[in-house]
Amino acid sequence: MDKQIRFAEKSWGTFKIIDADEHSLTIKVTLNRGSRMKYHSHERRDEVWNFIAGSGRIIIDGEEKFVRAGDSVKIPVSCKHTVIADELMKIIEVQFGEDITVEDKIVWKEMI
């Protein structure tokens, strides 16, 4: 039986797993206005963030960029990244890799 969490409420919003297979995971993320994810990186997976609602900012390896609904961003392995919601945001996050696990997350204390 699959014991992976399929939905969770966090302090910053919610996530719901839409699809999962051996080498990819697709998640719908809702990020509350004024919230942000932790600044983090992954050693064994790439991510693509597809912004479907709202607007805000992303920081990738220290560079900040404005994003809004309709934008897509690729985050390669080992890039430090976060997203900050200036208004309620909805993101479809697709993770690709050989080992997609929660253990493949390095949280960084430094933040721009």
N, CA, C and O atoms as a GROMACS GRO file, in nm:
protein
  448
    1MET      N    1   0.084  -0.120   0.000
    1MET     CA    2   0.000   0.000   0.000
    1MET      C    3   0.088   0.125   0.000
    1MET      O    4   0.185   0.133   0.075
    2ASP      N    5   0.054   0.222  -0.083
    2ASP     CA    6   0.127   0.348  -0.092
    2ASP      C    7   0.102   0.430   0.032
    2ASP      O    8  -0.013   0.465   0.062
    3LYS      N    9   0.209   0.462   0.107
    3LYS     CA   10   0.194   0.538   0.231
    3LYS      C   11   0.234   0.684   0.216
    3LYS      O   12   0.241   0.757   0.315
    4GLN      N   13   0.259   0.728   0.094
    4GLN     CA   14   0.297   0.867   0.069
    4GLN      C   15   0.179   0.958   0.097
    4GLN      O   16   0.066   0.927   0.060
    5ILE      N   17   0.205   1.071   0.162
    5ILE     CA   18   0.101   1.169   0.190
    5ILE      C   19   0.056   1.230   0.057
    5ILE      O   20   0.139   1.271  -0.023
    6ARG      N   21  -0.073   1.235   0.034
    6ARG     CA   22  -0.128   1.285  -0.093
    6ARG      C   23  -0.177   1.430  -0.082
    6ARG      O   24  -0.188   1.499  -0.183
    7PHE      N   25  -0.205   1.478   0.040
    7PHE     CA   26  -0.252   1.614   0.063
    7PHE      C   27  -0.204   1.659   0.199
    7PHE      O   28  -0.204   1.580   0.294
    8ALA      N   29  -0.164   1.786   0.210
    8ALA     CA   30  -0.123   1.838   0.341
    8ALA      C   31  -0.149   1.988   0.345
    8ALA      O   32  -0.138   2.059   0.245
    9GLU      N   33  -0.184   2.034   0.465
    9GLU     CA   34  -0.194   2.177   0.492
    9GLU      C   35  -0.068   2.216   0.567
    9GLU      O   36  -0.028   2.151   0.663
   10LYS      N   37  -0.006   2.324   0.522
   10LYS     CA   38   0.116   2.376   0.582
   10LYS      C   39   0.090   2.519   0.628
   10LYS      O   40  -0.016   2.575   0.600
   11SER      N   41   0.185   2.577   0.699
   11SER     CA   42   0.170   2.717   0.742
   11SER      C   43   0.162   2.812   0.623
   11SER      O   44   0.101   2.918   0.634
   12TRP      N   45   0.222   2.775   0.509
   12TRP     CA   46   0.226   2.860   0.391
   12TRP      C   47   0.113   2.832   0.292
   12TRP      O   48   0.093   2.910   0.199
   13GLY      N   49   0.038   2.721   0.310
   13GLY     CA   50  -0.069   2.687   0.216
   13GLY      C   51  -0.094   2.538   0.214
   13GLY      O   52  -0.092   2.473   0.318
   14THR      N   53  -0.118   2.482   0.093
   14THR     CA   54  -0.147   2.339   0.081
   14THR      C   55  -0.072   2.279  -0.037
   14THR      O   56  -0.028   2.350  -0.128
   15PHE      N   57  -0.059   2.145  -0.033
   15PHE     CA   58  -0.013   2.075  -0.153
   15PHE      C   59  -0.093   1.948  -0.170
   15PHE      O   60  -0.136   1.885  -0.072
   16LYS      N   61  -0.113   1.911  -0.296
   16LYS     CA   62  -0.190   1.792  -0.330
   16LYS      C   63  -0.117   1.720  -0.443
   16LYS      O   64  -0.091   1.779  -0.548
   17ILE      N   65  -0.085   1.593  -0.422
   17ILE     CA   66  -0.021   1.515  -0.528
   17ILE      C   67  -0.126   1.479  -0.632
   17ILE      O   68  -0.230   1.421  -0.600
   18ILE      N   69  -0.098   1.516  -0.756
   18ILE     CA   70  -0.188   1.491  -0.867
   18ILE      C   71  -0.153   1.360  -0.937
   18ILE      O   72  -0.242   1.284  -0.975
   19ASP      N   73  -0.022   1.334  -0.954
   19ASP     CA   74   0.023   1.215  -1.025
   19ASP      C   75   0.162   1.177  -0.974
   19ASP      O   76   0.243   1.264  -0.942
   20ALA      N   77   0.188   1.047  -0.966
   20ALA     CA   78   0.319   0.999  -0.922
   20ALA      C   79   0.353   0.872  -0.998
   20ALA      O   80   0.269   0.783  -1.013
   21ASP      N   81   0.478   0.865  -1.047
   21ASP     CA   82   0.528   0.740  -1.102
   21ASP      C   83   0.675   0.727  -1.065
   21ASP      O   84   0.725   0.804  -0.982
   22GLU      N   85   0.743   0.633  -1.123
   22GLU     CA   86   0.880   0.601  -1.082
   22GLU      C   87   0.977   0.718  -1.094
   22GLU      O   88   1.066   0.733  -1.009
   23HIS      N   89   0.964   0.801  -1.197
   23HIS     CA   90   1.062   0.907  -1.221
   23HIS      C   91   1.003   1.048  -1.226
   23HIS      O   92   1.071   1.142  -1.269
   24SER      N   93   0.876   1.065  -1.184
   24SER     CA   94   0.819   1.199  -1.179
   24SER      C   95   0.709   1.208  -1.074
   24SER      O   96   0.647   1.108  -1.036
   25LEU      N   97   0.688   1.329  -1.029
   25LEU     CA   98   0.584   1.358  -0.930
   25LEU      C   99   0.523   1.492  -0.969
   25LEU      O  100   0.596   1.589  -0.992
   26THR      N  101   0.389   1.499  -0.975
   26THR     CA  102   0.320   1.622  -1.010
   26THR      C  103   0.235   1.665  -0.891
   26THR      O  104   0.155   1.587  -0.839
   27ILE      N  105   0.253   1.791  -0.850
   27ILE     CA  106   0.190   1.842  -0.729
   27ILE      C  107   0.121   1.974  -0.760
   27ILE      O  108   0.174   2.056  -0.835
   28LYS      N  109   0.002   1.996  -0.703
   28LYS     CA  110  -0.062   2.127  -0.708
   28LYS      C  111  -0.036   2.195  -0.574
   28LYS      O  112  -0.076   2.146  -0.469
   29VAL      N  113   0.031   2.310  -0.581
   29VAL     CA  114   0.067   2.386  -0.461
   29VAL      C  115  -0.018   2.513  -0.457
   29VAL      O  116  -0.029   2.584  -0.557
   30THR      N  117  -0.078   2.541  -0.343
   30THR     CA  118  -0.147   2.668  -0.320
   30THR      C  119  -0.070   2.740  -0.211
   30THR      O  120  -0.055   2.690  -0.100
   31LEU      N  121  -0.021   2.859  -0.244
   31LEU     CA  122   0.062   2.937  -0.152
   31LEU      C  123  -0.017   3.060  -0.110
   31LEU      O  124  -0.055   3.142  -0.194
   32ASN      N  125  -0.040   3.074   0.020
   32ASN     CA  126  -0.118   3.186   0.072
   32ASN      C  127  -0.048   3.320   0.050
   32ASN      O  128   0.075   3.327   0.049
   33ARG      N  129  -0.127   3.424   0.032
   33ARG     CA  130  -0.074   3.560   0.014
   33ARG      C  131   0.022   3.593   0.129
   33ARG      O  132  -0.010   3.572   0.246
   34GLY      N  133   0.138   3.645   0.095
   34GLY     CA  134   0.237   3.685   0.195
   34GLY      C  135   0.323   3.571   0.246
   34GLY      O  136   0.410   3.592   0.331
   35SER      N  137   0.300   3.450   0.196
   35SER     CA  138   0.376   3.333   0.243
   35SER      C  139   0.490   3.301   0.148
   35SER      O  140   0.496   3.351   0.036
   36ARG      N  141   0.580   3.216   0.196
   36ARG     CA  142   0.692   3.172   0.115
   36ARG      C  143   0.730   3.030   0.156
   36ARG      O  144   0.704   2.986   0.267
   37MET      N  145   0.793   2.962   0.062
   37MET     CA  146   0.851   2.831   0.092
   37MET      C  147   0.992   2.856   0.149
   37MET      O  148   1.048   2.964   0.132
   38LYS      N  149   1.046   2.756   0.214
   38LYS     CA  150   1.184   2.766   0.262
   38LYS      C  151   1.278   2.770   0.142
   38LYS      O  152   1.250   2.713   0.037
   39TYR      N  153   1.391   2.840   0.160
   39TYR     CA  154   1.495   2.846   0.057
   39TYR      C  155   1.567   2.712   0.062
   39TYR      O  156   1.628   2.677   0.163
   40HIS      N  157   1.560   2.635  -0.048
   40HIS     CA  158   1.609   2.497  -0.045
   40HIS      C  159   1.664   2.455  -0.181
   40HIS      O  160   1.654   2.527  -0.279
   41SER      N  161   1.723   2.337  -0.184
   41SER     CA  162   1.772   2.277  -0.308
   41SER      C  163   1.752   2.127  -0.302
   41SER      O  164   1.718   2.071  -0.198
   42HIS      N  165   1.775   2.061  -0.416
   42HIS     CA  166   1.764   1.916  -0.428
   42HIS      C  167   1.886   1.864  -0.502
   42HIS      O  168   1.935   1.929  -0.595
   43GLU      N  169   1.936   1.750  -0.462
   43GLU     CA  170   2.055   1.692  -0.525
   43GLU      C  171   2.024   1.586  -0.630
   43GLU      O  172   2.112   1.549  -0.707
   44ARG      N  173   1.900   1.538  -0.634
   44ARG     CA  174   1.870   1.428  -0.725
   44ARG      C  175   1.747   1.452  -0.813
   44ARG      O  176   1.693   1.358  -0.872
   45ARG      N  177   1.702   1.577  -0.821
   45ARG     CA  178   1.587   1.602  -0.908
   45ARG      C  179   1.584   1.745  -0.961
   45ARG      O  180   1.633   1.839  -0.898
   46ASP      N  181   1.524   1.758  -1.078
   46ASP     CA  182   1.491   1.887  -1.138
   46ASP      C  183   1.344   1.914  -1.107
   46ASP      O  184   1.268   1.823  -1.076
   47GLU      N  185   1.306   2.040  -1.115
   47GLU     CA  186   1.166   2.077  -1.099
   47GLU      C  187   1.127   2.176  -1.207
   47GLU      O  188   1.210   2.253  -1.256
   48VAL      N  189   0.999   2.173  -1.244
   48VAL     CA  190   0.941   2.276  -1.330
   48VAL      C  191   0.819   2.329  -1.256
   48VAL      O  192   0.731   2.253  -1.217
   49TRP      N  193   0.816   2.459  -1.238
   49TRP     CA  194   0.702   2.524  -1.174
   49TRP      C  195   0.620   2.595  -1.281
   49TRP      O  196   0.673   2.678  -1.355
   50ASN      N  197   0.492   2.560  -1.290
   50ASN     CA  198   0.398   2.623  -1.382
   50ASN      C  199   0.299   2.704  -1.298
   50ASN      O  200   0.219   2.648  -1.224
   51PHE      N  201   0.305   2.836  -1.311
   51PHE     CA  202   0.221   2.924  -1.231
   51PHE      C  203   0.084   2.937  -1.298
   51PHE      O  204   0.075   2.984  -1.412
   52ILE      N  205  -0.022   2.895  -1.227
   52ILE     CA  206  -0.155   2.893  -1.288
   52ILE      C  207  -0.249   2.998  -1.231
   52ILE      O  208  -0.356   3.023  -1.288
   53ALA      N  209  -0.211   3.062  -1.118
   53ALA     CA  210  -0.293   3.170  -1.061
   53ALA      C  211  -0.205   3.255  -0.971
   53ALA      O  212  -0.111   3.206  -0.908
   54GLY      N  213  -0.238   3.384  -0.965
   54GLY     CA  214  -0.169   3.475  -0.874
   54GLY      C  215  -0.038   3.528  -0.929
   54GLY      O  216  -0.004   3.509  -1.046
   55SER      N  217   0.036   3.596  -0.840
   55SER     CA  218   0.166   3.650  -0.876
   55SER      C  219   0.254   3.658  -0.752
   55SER      O  220   0.207   3.652  -0.639
   56GLY      N  221   0.382   3.670  -0.778
   56GLY     CA  222   0.479   3.678  -0.668
   56GLY      C  223   0.619   3.682  -0.724
   56GLY      O  224   0.643   3.729  -0.834
   57ARG      N  225   0.712   3.631  -0.645
   57ARG     CA  226   0.853   3.633  -0.683
   57ARG      C  227   0.916   3.498  -0.657
   57ARG      O  228   0.878   3.426  -0.564
   58ILE      N  229   1.012   3.464  -0.739
   58ILE     CA  230   1.094   3.347  -0.714
   58ILE      C  231   1.236   3.394  -0.694
   58ILE      O  232   1.277   3.497  -0.747
   59ILE      N  233   1.311   3.319  -0.616
   59ILE     CA  234   1.453   3.343  -0.601
   59ILE      C  235   1.522   3.213  -0.636
   59ILE      O  236   1.498   3.109  -0.573
   60ILE      N  237   1.608   3.218  -0.738
   60ILE     CA  238   1.685   3.101  -0.781
   60ILE      C  239   1.832   3.139  -0.778
   60ILE      O  240   1.877   3.229  -0.849
   61ASP      N  241   1.907   3.067  -0.693
   61ASP     CA  242   2.050   3.095  -0.674
   61ASP      C  243   2.076   3.244  -0.653
   61ASP      O  244   2.168   3.301  -0.711
   62GLY      N  245   1.993   3.306  -0.569
   62GLY     CA  246   2.014   3.445  -0.530
   62GLY      C  247   1.956   3.549  -0.622
   62GLY      O  248   1.958   3.667  -0.589
   63GLU      N  249   1.902   3.509  -0.738
   63GLU     CA  250   1.843   3.605  -0.832
   63GLU      C  251   1.691   3.605  -0.819
   63GLU      O  252   1.626   3.501  -0.832
   64GLU      N  253   1.636   3.723  -0.795
   64GLU     CA  254   1.491   3.737  -0.780
   64GLU      C  255   1.426   3.773  -0.912
   64GLU      O  256   1.481   3.852  -0.990
   65LYS      N  257   1.309   3.714  -0.938
   65LYS     CA  258   1.236   3.739  -1.062
   65LYS      C  259   1.087   3.741  -1.031
   65LYS      O  260   1.039   3.660  -0.952
   66PHE      N  261   1.012   3.832  -1.092
   66PHE     CA  262   0.867   3.840  -1.079
   66PHE      C  263   0.804   3.729  -1.163
   66PHE      O  264   0.847   3.704  -1.275
   67VAL      N  265   0.702   3.662  -1.109
   67VAL     CA  266   0.628   3.559  -1.183
   67VAL      C  267   0.478   3.581  -1.163
   67VAL      O  268   0.434   3.638  -1.064
   68ARG      N  269   0.401   3.533  -1.261
   68ARG     CA  270   0.255   3.543  -1.254
   68ARG      C  271   0.194   3.426  -1.332
   68ARG      O  272   0.266   3.349  -1.396
   69ALA      N  273   0.062   3.414  -1.324
   69ALA     CA  274  -0.009   3.307  -1.395
   69ALA      C  275   0.034   3.306  -1.541
   69ALA      O  276   0.038   3.410  -1.607
   70GLY      N  277   0.064   3.185  -1.592
   70GLY     CA  278   0.109   3.168  -1.729
   70GLY      C  279   0.259   3.148  -1.742
   70GLY      O  280   0.306   3.099  -1.845
   71ASP      N  281   0.334   3.184  -1.638
   71ASP     CA  282   0.480   3.167  -1.642
   71ASP      C  283   0.519   3.025  -1.603
   71ASP      O  284   0.449   2.958  -1.528
   72SER      N  285   0.633   2.980  -1.656
   72SER     CA  286   0.693   2.851  -1.620
   72SER      C  287   0.840   2.875  -1.590
   72SER      O  288   0.905   2.956  -1.654
   73VAL      N  289   0.891   2.803  -1.490
   73VAL     CA  290   1.031   2.816  -1.451
   73VAL      C  291   1.089   2.677  -1.430
   73VAL      O  292   1.030   2.594  -1.362
   74LYS      N  293   1.207   2.652  -1.491
   74LYS     CA  294   1.278   2.525  -1.469
   74LYS      C  295   1.383   2.546  -1.362
   74LYS      O  296   1.459   2.643  -1.366
   75ILE      N  297   1.388   2.456  -1.266
   75ILE     CA  298   1.484   2.462  -1.156
   75ILE      C  299   1.571   2.337  -1.163
   75ILE      O  300   1.528   2.228  -1.124
   76PRO      N  301   1.694   2.353  -1.212
   76PRO     CA  302   1.784   2.237  -1.225
   76PRO      C  303   1.832   2.184  -1.090
   76PRO      O  304   1.825   2.254  -0.988
   77VAL      N  305   1.880   2.061  -1.090
   77VAL     CA  306   1.940   1.998  -0.973
   77VAL      C  307   2.039   2.095  -0.909
   77VAL      O  308   2.114   2.163  -0.978
   78SER      N  309   2.039   2.100  -0.778
   78SER     CA  310   2.131   2.174  -0.690
   78SER      C  311   2.111   2.325  -0.686
   78SER      O  312   2.183   2.392  -0.613
   79CYS      N  313   2.017   2.381  -0.761
   79CYS     CA  314   1.989   2.525  -0.753
   79CYS      C  315   1.909   2.554  -0.626
   79CYS      O  316   1.811   2.486  -0.596
   80LYS      N  317   1.952   2.655  -0.552
   80LYS     CA  318   1.877   2.700  -0.435
   80LYS      C  319   1.757   2.780  -0.486
   80LYS      O  320   1.770   2.860  -0.578
   81HIS      N  321   1.639   2.757  -0.427
   81HIS     CA  322   1.520   2.824  -0.477
   81HIS      C  323   1.411   2.839  -0.372
   81HIS      O  324   1.405   2.764  -0.274
   82THR      N  325   1.325   2.937  -0.396
   82THR     CA  326   1.206   2.958  -0.315
   82THR      C  327   1.105   3.037  -0.399
   82THR      O  328   1.138   3.088  -0.506
   83VAL      N  329   0.984   3.045  -0.349
   83VAL     CA  330   0.880   3.127  -0.411
   83VAL      C  331   0.812   3.206  -0.300
   83VAL      O  332   0.790   3.155  -0.190
   84ILE      N  333   0.778   3.331  -0.331
   84ILE     CA  334   0.714   3.422  -0.236
   84ILE      C  335   0.585   3.470  -0.301
   84ILE      O  336   0.587   3.524  -0.412
   85ALA      N  337   0.472   3.452  -0.233
   85ALA     CA  338   0.342   3.489  -0.289
   85ALA      C  339   0.305   3.633  -0.251
   85ALA      O  340   0.286   3.663  -0.133
   86ASP      N  341   0.296   3.720  -0.350
   86ASP     CA  342   0.248   3.856  -0.325
   86ASP      C  343   0.096   3.857  -0.317
   86ASP      O  344   0.037   3.946  -0.256
   87GLU      N  345   0.033   3.758  -0.378
   87GLU     CA  346  -0.110   3.731  -0.366
   87GLU      C  347  -0.126   3.579  -0.371
   87GLU      O  348  -0.029   3.508  -0.398
   88LEU      N  349  -0.245   3.529  -0.344
   88LEU     CA  350  -0.266   3.384  -0.348
   88LEU      C  351  -0.213   3.327  -0.479
   88LEU      O  352  -0.249   3.374  -0.587
   89MET      N  353  -0.126   3.226  -0.469
   89MET     CA  354  -0.068   3.166  -0.590
   89MET      C  355  -0.105   3.019  -0.597
   89MET      O  356  -0.118   2.951  -0.496
   90LYS      N  357  -0.121   2.972  -0.721
   90LYS     CA  358  -0.138   2.829  -0.746
   90LYS      C  359  -0.032   2.788  -0.847
   90LYS      O  360  -0.011   2.853  -0.949
   91ILE      N  361   0.035   2.677  -0.815
   91ILE     CA  362   0.148   2.631  -0.895
   91ILE      C  363   0.132   2.482  -0.921
   91ILE      O  364   0.098   2.406  -0.830
   92ILE      N  365   0.155   2.441  -1.044
   92ILE     CA  366   0.169   2.298  -1.075
   92ILE      C  367   0.318   2.271  -1.080
   92ILE      O  368   0.389   2.323  -1.166
   93GLU      N  369   0.366   2.191  -0.986
   93GLU     CA  370   0.508   2.159  -0.975
   93GLU      C  371   0.531   2.017  -1.025
   93GLU      O  372   0.468   1.922  -0.978
   94VAL      N  373   0.620   2.003  -1.122
   94VAL     CA  374   0.654   1.871  -1.174
   94VAL      C  375   0.800   1.843  -1.138
   94VAL      O  376   0.889   1.920  -1.174
   95GLN      N  377   0.822   1.734  -1.068
   95GLN     CA  378   0.955   1.693  -1.027
   95GLN      C  379   0.998   1.575  -1.113
   95GLN      O  380   0.922   1.481  -1.136
   96PHE      N  381   1.125   1.581  -1.162
   96PHE     CA  382   1.180   1.475  -1.246
   96PHE      C  383   1.309   1.426  -1.184
   96PHE      O  384   1.391   1.507  -1.141
   97GLY      N  385   1.329   1.295  -1.177
   97GLY     CA  386   1.456   1.246  -1.126
   97GLY      C  387   1.453   1.098  -1.097
   97GLY      O  388   1.350   1.032  -1.110
   98GLU      N  389   1.567   1.048  -1.058
   98GLU     CA  390   1.582   0.906  -1.027
   98GLU      C  391   1.537   0.873  -0.886
   98GLU      O  392   1.500   0.759  -0.857
   99ASP      N  393   1.540   0.972  -0.796
   99ASP     CA  394   1.510   0.947  -0.655
   99ASP      C  395   1.429   1.064  -0.600
   99ASP      O  396   1.485   1.156  -0.540
  100ILE      N  397   1.299   1.061  -0.620
  100ILE     CA  398   1.212   1.169  -0.575
  100ILE      C  399   1.160   1.132  -0.436
  100ILE      O  400   1.063   1.057  -0.422
  101THR      N  401   1.226   1.188  -0.335
  101THR     CA  402   1.187   1.161  -0.196
  101THR      C  403   1.195   1.290  -0.116
  101THR      O  404   1.260   1.386  -0.157
  102VAL      N  405   1.128   1.292  -0.001
  102VAL     CA  406   1.135   1.409   0.087
  102VAL      C  407   1.275   1.425   0.147
  102VAL      O  408   1.312   1.534   0.190
  103GLU      N  409   1.353   1.317   0.148
  103GLU     CA  410   1.489   1.325   0.201
  103GLU      C  411   1.582   1.405   0.110
  103GLU      O  412   1.688   1.449   0.153
  104ASP      N  413   1.543   1.425  -0.017
  104ASP     CA  414   1.625   1.502  -0.111
  104ASP      C  415   1.588   1.650  -0.104
  104ASP      O  416   1.550   1.710  -0.204
  105LYS      N  417   1.601   1.707   0.014
  105LYS     CA  418   1.574   1.850   0.033
  105LYS      C  419   1.676   1.905   0.130
  105LYS      O  420   1.687   1.858   0.244
  106ILE      N  421   1.751   2.004   0.085
  106ILE     CA  422   1.849   2.072   0.169
  106ILE      C  423   1.796   2.212   0.193
  106ILE      O  424   1.779   2.289   0.098
  107VAL      N  425   1.770   2.247   0.319
  107VAL     CA  426   1.720   2.380   0.353
  107VAL      C  427   1.840   2.469   0.386
  107VAL      O  428   1.928   2.432   0.463
  108TRP      N  429   1.840   2.588   0.324
  108TRP     CA  430   1.949   2.684   0.341
  108TRP      C  431   1.904   2.797   0.432
  108TRP      O  432   1.793   2.848   0.418
  109LYS      N  433   1.989   2.836   0.524
  109LYS     CA  434   1.954   2.943   0.617
  109LYS      C  435   1.969   3.080   0.553
  109LYS      O  436   1.893   3.172   0.584
  110GLU      N  437   2.069   3.094   0.464
  110GLU     CA  438   2.086   3.226   0.401
  110GLU      C  439   1.972   3.251   0.304
  110GLU      O  440   1.925   3.160   0.236
  111MET      N  441   1.930   3.374   0.299
  111MET     CA  442   1.820   3.411   0.213
  111MET      C  443   1.843   3.553   0.166
  111MET      O  444   1.891   3.637   0.241
  112ILE      N  445   1.808   3.577   0.046
  112ILE     CA  446   1.824   3.711  -0.010
  112ILE      C  447   1.719   3.802   0.050
  112ILE      O  448   1.713   3.921   0.016
   0.00000   0.00000   0.00000
